[in-house]
């Protein structure tokens, strides 16, 4: 009897030890799994599936316009590597002082990979036409390509960026898209009633030296149409920042010329001030110059006319510029102030808002 009890006791100890060991092994595996960073898969603008960390703490952004979008979505303090500089986008650095802690490692055609990797980004954002795409995709850091050419694809990029960033950024993206929709509706409800024959023919110039314009399949073409204008370059030119001849511009003979705010900073340009166009024997032949309808485009945390979050303000400014009588009730100073407070968490003074509307840098 005692011998049987001893056997039972030994068997119980063996079973308990085995269960304990199995439990320990299971606990070790669970602990290991919990320590492994969670990942998820997103699909970027080119249809590429990219595995990204579930939580984004450090961001590298090589698309100039997207740095503003990241800021708008509440993650401006996470940008550690950028293409921007205080000189290129001074308002962004004023609105988001965290930008001063980011290292400028990108240009449009180069990247300092050593500095970039030293920053240990969790993700890299880049435009789909990036000249450094191959270098960036070889670094072992999740690289997301983004692009849009109209307002529908823009809203998709805003939504996708919000989802990638997670947390409050998801709601911020939805709020922005709702605002953009409401302003597009407000503008197009009025401009759609304007007969085609009364819509001004508009030329958007980004550079005078060389002479560079924006054609169809661009966000520029989209806001010109929404604002009740006709993009004269769209008939002959496809894409952004395309070379044009003076002969083409004379042939187009636009009623309105809108000039990118950084155009007049080019000291090589023959036209350093738009009011000098009327003194030029060739430019003075164009209707827009004859009738003094040449305008500098506003610039804020990014260029309003080029792929930034302030496209929502651009459509309103352009509408009032092209059709002042139809938009007499639109106060662009107040609208700009409200936008900055709501989406960029910055209280603009009326003086600062006027500087932005006049394409001027902050003090």
N, C-alpha and C positions, 0 to 999 in steps of 0.2 A: 504493500500500500504506500509506504513512504517512498519507495522507488518510483511509483507512478506519479506521485505528487511532484517529485523532483523533475521528472520528465516534462510534466505539464508546465512547471515553473520555467524551465529552460526554453520550452516552446513559446511561451508567452513573451519572454524577454527577446527572443529572436524575432518574433512578429512585430513587437513594439519597435525594435531597432530598425527593422526594414521599413516600417511606416514612417518613422522619424527621418530616415535617410531619404526616402522618396519625397517627403514633405519639404525637406531641406533643399533637395534638387529642384523641386517645383518652385520654391520661394526664390532661389537663385535665378532661375530662368525668368520669373516674373519681374524680379528686380532689374535684371539686365534689359528686359523689354521696355520697362518704364523709363530707363535712363536713356534709351535710344531716341533721338529727336524724331518727332512725328513729321510725316511728309504727306503731301497731297499733289495731285496732278492737275494742271490747268492747261488750257489750249490758248495759244497766243494768236496774234493777228494774221499770221501766215499759216495757221492750222497746225502748228507744231505743238506736240504735247510735251510739257516741261514739268519735271518733278521739282517742287519747291518746298522749303521748310514750312511747317504749319504756322510757325511764328516768325515774323520778319523783324529783326532788330537793327540790321545795318543794310543800307541801300546804296548801290552805285547806279548813277543815272547818266547815260551818255546822250540822252535826247533833251536838248535845251528846254523845249516847251513843257516837257513832262516833269521837270523839277518844280514848276509852279503847280502842276496838278497834284503831285505828292504833298506839297505844302497845303494846298486846299483841302486835301483829304485827311489832314491832321497828322501826317507823318514827316513833316519837314525837319524835325529834330533827328530823324534816323538817316538822313542823307550824309554819308561819310566820304563819297567820291562823286565828283560832278564834272560836267563840261562847262559849267557857268563860272563867271567871275564877277566881282563887284563892278567892274567896268561895263561888262556886257549886259547885265540886268541889275542895275543899282536899286531899283524899287523892290526886287525880290529879296535882296540882302537887307533892306530896311524893314520889310514886312516880316521876314523870317530871319532874324539875326543868327539862328543856328547854322545858317549857310556859311558863316565865317569859320566854322569848325571843320567844314568839308574841304578836302584836298582836290584841286583841279587836276585830274589825271587824264582827261580826254580832250581831244580836239576833234574836228570833223573827220580827220584822216589819220590820227595817231592815238595811241594809248600808252601810258607808262605802266606796263604790267607789274613791275616790281612795287611801285607805290600803290597800285590798285590792290594787289594781293596782300600787302601789309595792312590794309584797312579791313581785311577779312569780311567782305560783304556777304550777306546771305543771298543776295539776288542782284542781277544786273539788268537794267532796262536799257533798250536801245531801239532806234527807229529801224524799220524794215530795210531801208536803203543804206544802212550804215556801211561805210568803207572799211570798218574795222571788225565787221561781224565775225569773220573767221578766227581772228585773234581772240575775240571775247568768248566764243563758243568752245575754244580749246582749253580754257583755263580751269575747267572743273567746277565752275560756279554756275548755278542756274541762270540762264540768259533768256530773257523774255523780249521778243520783238513786237513792237506796237506800231500801228499806223491807222490813219483815217483820212478820208478825202471829202466827207460830207458830214452833216449833223447826226445822221443815224449811226454811222460808224464811229463818230466821236463819242456818242453816248455809250456805245459798247465798250470803248476803251476806258472811259471813266468808270463804268460798272465793273469791268474786269480788274482794273487797278484797285478799286475799293475791296473787291473780293480777295485779291492777293494780299493786301495789307491787313485785312481782317478787322475785327473789333468795331469801333465807332466809324471807321472809314467806310464801311458798307452803307450805313445810313447817310453819311455825308455825300457819298456818290449818288444815292437816290435823290437826296435833296437838291443837289446841283442839277441833275437831269430833269427834275420837275421844274426847276426855275428856268432852265434853258427852253424846255417845251412851252412854258407859259409865255416867255418873251418871243419865241418864234411865232406862236399863235397870234400874239398881240400885233406883231409887225406884219405878218403875212395876211392877216384879216384885212388890213388897210391897203397894203401894196398890191394884193391880188386884184383889187378893184380898179387899179390904174391901167388904162388901155396901153397896149404894147407900144403904140406910137408915141406915147407920152413918157415912156421910161427912158431916162438918160443913158447914153452910151458911155460906159466907164472903163478907164484904163488904170490898172494897178501897177505901179512901178516900184521895184525893190532896189534898183541900182541904176545910176546914170552912166557909170563908167566901170564895166561895160553896161550897155543899155539892157536891162533885164526886167522881164515882166512875168505875170502869172496867167496861165491859160485855163483850159477846161480840166475837169477831174482834179480839182483842188478845193480846199476849204475856202479859198479866196473867191473862186467862182460861185460857191454856195452862198456866201454872205452877200455878194453883189446881187444875186438873184433874189434872195430873201428880202433885201432892202429895196427892191423895186428898180433895179438897174439891169443893164445888159453888158456883160463883159465882152468888150470888143476883141480882146485877144483870143477868146475861146473859139472863134471861127477858124483860126489858123494855127493855134499853139496848144499843145497838150502837156500839162504838167506845171511844176513849180520852177520859178527862177530860170526862165528860158531866155536866151539871147534874142533880141529883136533889132531890126534895122530901123533907122530913122524914116526910111521910105515906107515901111510897114505902118509906122505910127501916123505918118501923114495921110496914108490911105485910110486908116481906121478913123482918123479925125474925131477923137472922143469929145463928148460934151463935158465930161468931168475926168480929172486926173487925181487919183489918190496915191500919195507918195509915202512909202515906209519911213518911219521916223528916223531910222539910222542911216538913211540915204544921204542926207545932207551933212553927215559927219565925215563922209569920204572926201578927204582933201584933194584927191586926184580927180574928183568930179568936176566937170565943166560947170555944173550948176550947184553951187554951195548954198544958195538960198532960192526958194521957189519963186520969190517975187522977181528974180533976175531972168526968169524964163521969158517974160514979155520983152526983154531987151535983146533976146536972141533972134536973129533973122529967120531961123527955121522954126523954132518952137512957137514964135509969135503968130504963125500961120494957123495954128490949131485952135479950134473953137473953145476948148477948155481954158486955154491961156488968154485968148481974146476976151472972154467973158469973166475972167478972174475966178474960175472954178477949179482951182488947184489946191488941194488940201493935204496937210501933213496928218498922217494917221496917229491916233493916240497910242501911247505905250505905257504900260504899268509894270506889274511883276513879270510880265512877258509882253511881247509885241501883240497888241490886240488883234492884228490882222493875220497872224501866223500861228495857228494850231495850239494856242494856249487856252487856259480856262476862261480868259476874258473875251472869248468869242461871243459869249452871251451878252457882253456889253457892246462888242463890235457891231452886231446886227442892229442894235438900237441907235448907236451913233451914226452908222452908215445910212440908216433909214431917215434920220432927221437931217443929215447932210444932203441927201439926194432929194428929199421931199419935205422941206421945212414946214410948209403949210399943213400937211397931213399929220405932223407930229409936234405941233406947237405946245401940246400939253406935256411933252416929255422933257423932264429936267435932268440932263445928263450928269450934272454935278451931284445932285442928290442920289441918282441911281448908282453912280460910281461909289459914293460913300456907303450906301446900303450894301452894295455887293462886297466891298472890302470888309465891312463889319461882319456880314453873315458868313462869308466863305473863306476869308483870309485872316479873320480874327484880328483886324487892325482898324483902328479908328482914324480915318482920313480926315484932315481938315479940309475946308472948302478950297483953301489955297493949294493944298497938295492935289486935290482932285482936279483943279484947273491945270496944274502942271502936267498931270498925266494926260488930260484931254488935249493938251497942246504938244504932246510928245517930248516933254522936257524931263530931265533927270531931277531927282530930289536934291535938296540943299545938302 
